[in-house]
Amino acid sequence: MQTRVAVMGIIVENTDSVEQLNHLLHEYGHYIIGRMGIPYRARSINIVSIAIDAPQDVISALSGKIGSLDGISVKTAYSNVLADE
């Protein structure tokens, strides 16, 4: 199966959803290359970026699940680099 590298940009406006977000990221942890979280206290939000190498359907599923969480938005940028798993 082919995998792609992608970056997810996540904005957390509702900290009540952080536990659910962390659970999802743990569930997909074997695909995640790296993660960076930045608390932006001046705006009372958190910014999280995720680098991931996974099949396209896995990336889409994770993005959809994250986007369905209350107070969390996500955008995904895909590379054109494909690799066989």
N, C-alpha and C positions, 0 to 999 in steps of 0.2 A: 504494500500500500504506500502511496506517495504522501509525504509530509511537506508542510510549508512552514516557514518562519513568519511569525506575525508579532505585532506589538499591540497590546490592549491598553487604552487609556481609560482609567476609571475615576469618576468623581463621586465621592461619598458625601452626601448632604445630610443623611440621616444616620447617625452613629448607632441607632438601635439595630440597623441591618448589618453591622460589621461582623457579628458572630456568624451569620449566614454566609456572608461573603468569604470569610476565612475558611469555613467548612467546604465551600465549593472549590476554593483554591487548593485546599489540602486534597480533596477528592481527585483533582486533575494534576496533582503535584508532579507526577512522573513525566509530564509533558513540559512543565515550566522550566525554562532556562534560568530565569532570574526575575526578581521582583524588587521594586523600589516604592516605598511609601513616604509621602511628604505631608505632614500636618501643616495646613495653612491656617493658623490660628486667627489671623486678621479677618478672614472671611468665614471662619467656623466650618471649614470643609477639610477633607482629606483627599489627596491626589495620589493615585496608585498607578504604576505602570508595570505591565507584565510582558515579558518576552517569552514566547512559546514556540515550540517546534512540534507540530502534531498534524494529523490528517485534517483536511478542510472541514469535514463534518464535525469533528471533535471541537475545533476552534469555534465554529458557528454555534454548536450546542452550549459551550461554556459561555460565550458572549450573550446568547439568548437568556440563559439562566441568571447571569449577573444582571442583565438589563431588566429583568422582571422583579428584582428586589426593590422594595420601597425606598425611595430617596437615593438611588444609585443609578448613574448613567454610565454607559460604556460605548466606546468607538474602537473599531479594530482596523489596523492597517496591515495589509498582507504584502510580503515580498513576492517577487516573481521566481524565486529560487525554489525548485522542487527537488526532493530527494526520496529515494526508496528507503522504506523503513527497514 
